[in-house]
């Protein structure tokens, strides 16, 4: 069986391989390891757009890997799979031949007469093999053209309606594998910082378990489900969108015990609406991996993965990082933030392994003044996140401006 890791177009690949190759689509690293543990995975076919080839090679080094750049070439994969079978059969044949026969095949046997000079000498029945080839299998190397990283901003990764981006609007996804990691707190400070700098910011709360509007002093809000207005101003008039004193626009989530998950259609509609009028769009996602992630992921320009290095969350963090990687996101799009009260470098080193292929961008310390005063009073959060905010929102510090324009003739 061949395991397939593909960014998009997996159905078309399966149709090409139907009746020719036994191919199974894998969507998570944990699922791939389970298949490999059964012993039925003969090779792994990886889409180069995912950028996870090295990560897969580190996790399952015993299985050969074939990396391809779309379009999918079935003939090349068949040749590679045939090469794997030939090498396996050669190893099995060499293991069944006695050692004495292999070492003495180059010497002629006494009973065999010497052939005439005009004739070619008979070839030995068993070819000698090097010791390194007998002891360990050789992983095939397939030469492929240069791989260009897949840009998740310019192209959509799912088989739905294509995304039309009329303006370069940053869309930040606040993501975390488990609740309580500080996702809403960090998102509120991010949106507030951009609003104070003059950006028109829209916050779309898609998490029904926690309302980010409460951090800005709003307690009651209308239900946004099923609303199909034509502009943000109309949403403000209908009470669907709340406006903060800083100019921040907030689309709150439905606070109802009957609502478990918001509709992906509603989320996609609000994102398209805000892309037309706003400068920054912030998405407060629900915990885990939901259909809402699949709906808004093609619009996302930056993923803020907020994690808490607790022992009971490490497995979820690793599984969530694998799902982001298999969804087609480049490593430069995802920025991980460790939310912890104290800076412990041992936790940072440990999180690098669980967040592969992504890296820790910053360690966000917990600010006790937030619990005492409420609202947005996290000075420590601002100090830790300011370099990231200035980079994403394209802000330049006043000192840098003075150095740039302060040159005298």
N, C-alpha and C positions, 0 to 999 in steps of 0.2 A: 504494500500500500504506500502511496505517496501522499504526504501531508501538504496542503496548499495554504499559503499565507498570502492573501491578495488584498489590495487596497480597494479595488472596484472591478466589476466585470467577472465575478466568480462564476455566475450562472453560465455565461458564454464559454468559459474555460471548461466547465463540467460537461457542457454539451459537446465540445470538441473531443473530450477524452472518453465519452460514453462508449462502452464496448471495446475500448482500446487500452486504456490505462485505468487502474484502480486508484482514483484520486478522492480525497476527502478534505473538505474545507475546515480549517482550524481558525478560531477567532480569539483565542486566549493562550497565553503561555502555559498556564496550568493545564489546559486541555491538551496541549501538545505534549507536555511531559507525561501525562497519563497514557496517551497513545504510544509514546516511545517506551514506556515501562512494560507495555504488553508484548513488545518484541515484534510487532507486525509492521512497523514503519520502516520501509527500506530507504527512503530519502525524503528530503524536505524541499519543496519548491517555493521560493520566496520572491515576492514582488519587490523590485528594487525601490519603488516609490515609498515603501514603508520605512526604509532606513533601519531595519532591525536585524540585518543579516549577522552582524557581529554579535549582537545580544543573543540571538538564537544559537550561534556557534559556541558561545560560552556556556549557555544553559544545557545544550545537548551536543557535546562534542563528538559523541560516538556515531552520529548519523550524518551521512553526506548531505551537502546543501547545494542546490542549484538556484542561482539568482538570475532572474530574467527581467528585461525591460520591455514593457508593452510595445507592440502587440505580442500576444502569447504565441510562441513557435512550438507547435506540437511535435514536429519532426525532430527538432533539436532535443526536446525533452525525451523523446523515444530513444534517440541515440545515446543520451546520457544514461537512461534507465537500462538499456541493453549493455552498456559498458559496466554498470554496477553488477549486473547479473553475470557477465563474463568473469569479472574479477572474483566474485563470490564462488563461482563454480571452479575457477582455477585454484583458489585456496582450499576448497573441499577436496579436489583431486590430489593436490600436493600433500594434504594431511593423510590421505588414504594410502599413498605409496610408501613402501618401507624405505628407511633411511639408507640402507646399503645399496638399494637399486638406484637411488637418486645420485649418490656420490660416485658410483662406478659406471654410469652410463657413457661417460666420455672414453672409457677404455674398451677396446674390442674384446669380445669373448673368445677363448681359445678355439671353441668348436666352429666358429663362423669363419669361412674361408676368406682370404684377402681378395677383393674385387680387382679386375683388370684396371690398368691405368687409364684407359679410355672412358671408363664408366665412372659415374659419380658414386662416392661412398654412401652406404646406407645411412639414413638419419636415425638417431636414437629414438626409441619409442617414448621416452619421457625426457622432457627438457629439464636441465638443472635450474633450480631457483635459488636466488640469493637468500641468505639467512634472514635479512631484514624483511623480505617479502613473505617469508613463511611465518614469522613470529607475529607480525602485526599487519592489518589490512592497510592499503594505501587509499587515502581519500582522493577521489578524482577532482581534478581542477579543470573547470570549464572556462574558457576564455570568452568574455563578454565585452561588448562595447562600453565606453565610458558611461557611467550612470549619472544622470542629472537628478538632483533631489526634487521631489514632488512638492509643488507649492500649493498648500491647502487653501490659500486665500484666493488665488486666481481661478481655481477649478473646483468643482463640487465632487465629493467623494462618494456620493450615494446615488442610487438609481431613482431619483425623484426629479421634480421640476428644477431646471438650472437656475442658479442664483445670478441676478443682475445687480452689480455693484456700480452705482452711478457716481459715488464719491468715495474717497479713501477715508472711511470712518473706522476708527478702532473699535472693535467689538471684543470685550474682555469677558471671559467665562470664569466665574468663581466656582471651583469644583473641589470636591473632597470625597473620599470613599466612605466616610462615616460622619455622622453629626457630632457637634460639639468640638470641632477642630478650630473654630474661630473664623469660619468662612464669611458669615454675615458681618461680623465686626470689622474684618479686614476690608471687605467690599464697601462698607459704609464710609470708612476713612478714605478709600481710594476715590470714590465718587465725590466726596466732599472736597478733597484736595483739588481735583480737576475743576469743580465748580467755582471754587475760590480763585482759581487762576483764569477765569473767564471762559471756560469751555461750557457749551450747552450739553449737559449730561442727562441721560435717561437711564434709570435703573429699573429693570424688569425683574420682579421677584417671582421666580418659578418654583420656589420651595414652599409648600403648604404647611410644613412643620414649624417654620419660623418666619416672622414678618420683619423684613429689613426696614420697613417704614416706621416701626416703633422706635428705632434708634434716632430718628429725626423728629420725634415727638408726635407722630400721627398714631391714633388708636383705632379710629373707625374709617372704613373705606368701602367703596362699592365693589361689587364682584365684576371682575374683568372677563369672566368666561362668556363667550359668545358675542362679545362686543365687536362691531365691525364699523368703526367710524372712519372718516376720511383724513383726519389730521390729529396732531397732538393737541391743538387748541380745542378741538371738539371733544377730545377725551377729558380735558380739564373741565369743560362746561358740563359734561355728563357725570362728573365726579369719579370717573375711572382712573384718572391720573391726578396725583397730588403734587403740589408745587411747594417746595421748601423756600425759606427766606433767602437762601443763597442762589436761587434760580434752578435748583435741582428738581427734575421731574421724576416721579416715582410711580410705577405701576405695581401696586401691592398684589400679593397673592390672596386667593380666597381663603378666609379663615372660617372654616366650617368642619365639624367632625365627620360629615359625610364625604368630604372631598379628600381623596387619597393622593391623586396625581393630576396635575393640570394637563389640559389637552395640548398635544404637540402642534395642532393647527393654530390654536390661539397664540402659542409662543412664537411661531413662525410669522404670524400676521403682525404681531407687535414689533418684532425685530425689523421687518420690512418697513413698517410705518416710521420707526425711529431713525432708520438709515436715511430717510429722505430729509429730515429736518434737524437732527441732532449732530453734535460733533463727537460724542463718545457714547457708546452703549455698553452698559454693564449688566450681565446676566447672572443672577443669583440662582444657581442650579440646585436641584434636589440631590440628596446624598446617593451614592451608589452610581449605577449605570442604568439609565431609563430611556424610553423612547424619545423623551424631550432632548436628550443629548444627541441622538441621531438626527433630530430635526434641525437643531440650531448649530451643530458643529460645522457645517459648510460655511456659515457666516462668520465664524470665529477667527479673529486674527491673533489672539493671545489667550492662552489658558493659564489661569492662576490656580495651581494645584496646592491647596492648603492641607497640610498633614500634621498630625500630632504623634510624636514618636513614642506612643505607648505600646506596651508589649502585646495587648490584645488587638491592636490595629495594624500590626506589621503585615500580616497575611493579606488583609484587605488593601493596603497601600500597594503592595506588589502586584496584586491582581488588577487593580485599577490602572496602574501604570502600563501594564501589558495591554489592556483594552484601548487605552489612548494610543499606544504605538501601533496596534493592529488596525485602528480606524484611519490611519494614513497621515497622522500628524508628524511633522518634522520635529526634531529635538529642539530646534531654535524657537518653536512656537510655544512650547510648554515650559513654564517657569514654576519650580516647586518652592514652597515656603514652609519652613518648619516653625510651628507655633509652640513656643516653650517659654517657661518663666525664666530660666537661666540658660546661658550659652554653654553648652557642653559639646566639645568637639567630638567626643566619642559618639554621640547621637548623630552628628553630621556625617561621620564616616560610615556609620551603619546605614543611614538613609540613602547614601549613594548606591548601595547594593540593591535596595528594595525599589528604587526609583529608576533603574536602568531602562532605557537609555537617557533619561533626563537627569539633570543636575540640580542641586539645591542652590537657589538664587540668593536667598537671604534667610536669616533666622530672626523671627519676629518675637520679641520678648513680650510677655504679658504685662499690662499696665494696670495696677490695682486701682488707679483713680477712676477707671471706667465703671467699676462696680460701685464705687462710693458716690460718684457724681452722676453717672449715667451719661448717655449721649455720646459725643465725640470728643473725648479728652485724652486720647492716647498719644502723649508726646513721644514715648518710646517707639510706638508703631510708626509714627511719622519719620523719625530718625532712621529707622531700619528700612523703610520702604521708599524714601524720597529718591534715591538713585534710580530705582526701577520706574517710579512714576514719571520722573523727568525724561527718561528714555522713551517710554511708551507714548506719552502725551506730547513729546517733542518740545519740552520746556528747556530753556537755557537759564542758568543761574545768573543773578545780577553781576557777580564777580567775573564770570566768563564774558559777559557782555562788555564790561569795562575794559577787560584785557583786549578784547577784539576791536572795539571801536575807540580805544583810548590812545591809539598811536598818533603821535604828533609829528607833523612835518618838520 
